[in-house]
Amino acid sequence: MKKRIPLCSRCFFCGETAETVVHLFIHCKVTSQLWRLFLCLKNISWSMPGKIAEALHSWEEKGVHAKNRNNWRIVPASIW
């Protein structure tokens, strides 16, 4: 409860588990589906790591040779 407003601890998107940063960005089925959609559309083979910092590091490594690195770097933030 924050400022006398009851808050639900479940994920806003999937409603299946506690809403944590790691769940929202990595494990939520809605977020995972967005990642799969993007990767499929771009024909990219990539495995989502278990931690946010690892995901960002891995994504950066994957995009080393991207034509437009600025666009590449904004993808995680856009999905999240």
Secondary structure as UniProt FT lines:
FT   TURN            3..4
FT   TURN            12..14
FT   HELIX           21..22
FT   HELIX           23..27
FT   HELIX           29..41
FT   TURN            42..43
FT   HELIX           52..62
FT   TURN            63..65
FT   HELIX           69..79
//
